[in-house]
Amino acid sequence: SGSSAAREGWLLSLGRRLHDEHGVPWDVMMGMDEKNREKLLTLLLKHVGDDGTGVLKSDAEHAALFVLHAKHGLGARLLALTSAWAFSSANNMQLIVIWEHDAHLNAKLEDLFDVSDLPFVIVSFFKTAYPDVKNSAKWDSAWTNFAQIISVLSGEEWQNAVTKPHLQIPPASGPRHIYWKSNALLSPTNGVSWTDLSAKFRLLKPCPVVQELLKNRIASVRRSADGKFPRYGAHLRSLTSTEEGLEIDYIRTFGKRIVTELDAARKASGSTNFIRTLEEMIPEKARVLVVSDSATSMDQVSQAL
């Protein structure tokens, strides 16, 4: 239809301007809807000082991009998000957040938090895998603007990164953008403090649906007849990476050594050790919420407790 063609034309126009004038790669924009493309252009024009005349500052004064590819569970992603947000704010960079709902976390960022007034945009999917993204300049010249393309997903990568500043402050000229694929905090040596992270966390406001769920849950706990008893939460992980059957490449994601240690720890855990540990640690009249990755283990825990 005519309206559909007009929308596609507008998306393409936004994409060309973001790509050609600000160095945003096409494969980053493929997962960016119309609303986020418009928002990104507005944010970037604030950086470069366009007063509506279309006259921009020199390329060296354009905002450098910080493309965060947040991975794994909610907690891990929020640590990476607040780290990238704090770093990009401190260094006058424009933050772009790739947040895919997948086997680790089947929820969009905008389903959890009100992101409308936050100073970054969201990309819902990104098809180029790491380390292939390092070769992306072969098909998109915008990737030549990236000074650093980094992944810190595996335990080995994170341990190496945490001991040294692995992100560089954008130089005055030349390649200035950063692509950071992460499930963890930035190393403190990057100049991002806990105070900085806490300040960003406080800016994340749960969306109305989540607020209502939290409100109802808190009210339920307060009304509970056994509310005077202490409450605990425990997570029993007994299945190995292979037994879980998730669509995750564990070796590529975490590193071989970490996966070996992880599987050994889960095998050694088991419901028997888990139950014994709970009985030693938890007071007799406590209420315990137990979550397990195995129905069999859950049944054993329920019978024992």
Stockholm file with secondary structure:
# STOCKHOLM 1.0

chainA/1-305         SGSSAAREGWLLSLGRRLHDEHGVPWDVMMGMDEKNREKLLTLLLKHVGDDGTGVLKSDAEHAALFVLHAKHGLGARLLALTSAWAFSSANNMQLIVIWEHDAHLNAKLEDLFDVSDLPFVIVSFFKTAYPDVKNSAKWDSAWTNFAQIISVLSGEEWQNAVTKPHLQIPPASGPRHIYWKSNALLSPTNGVSWTDLSAKFRLLKPCPVVQELLKNRIASVRRSADGKFPRYGAHLRSLTSTEEGLEIDYIRTFGKRIVTELDAARKASGSTNFIRTLEEMIPEKARVLVVSDSATSMDQVSQAL
#=GR chainA/1-305 SS CHHHHHHHHHHHHHHHHHHHHHCCCHHHHTTCCHHHHHHHHHHHHHHHTCCSSSCCCCGGGSCEEEEEEECSSHHHHHHHHHHHHHHHHHTTEEEEEEECCCSSCCCCHHHHBCCTTSSEEEESCCCCCTTGGGGGGGTCGGGGGEEEEEEECSHHHHHHHHTSCCSCCCCSSSCCEEEEEESSCCCGGGSCCHHHHHHHHTTCCBCHHHHHHHHHHHHHHHHCTTTTSCEEEEEECCSCHHHHCCSCCHHHHHCHHHHHHHHHHHHHHHHHHHHHHHHHHSCTTCEEEEEESCHHHHHHHHHHC
#=GC SS_cons         CHHHHHHHHHHHHHHHHHHHHHCCCHHHHTTCCHHHHHHHHHHHHHHHTCCSSSCCCCGGGSCEEEEEEECSSHHHHHHHHHHHHHHHHHTTEEEEEEECCCSSCCCCHHHHBCCTTSSEEEESCCCCCTTGGGGGGGTCGGGGGEEEEEEECSHHHHHHHHTSCCSCCCCSSSCCEEEEEESSCCCGGGSCCHHHHHHHHTTCCBCHHHHHHHHHHHHHHHHCTTTTSCEEEEEECCSCHHHHCCSCCHHHHHCHHHHHHHHHHHHHHHHHHHHHHHHHHSCTTCEEEEEESCHHHHHHHHHHC
//
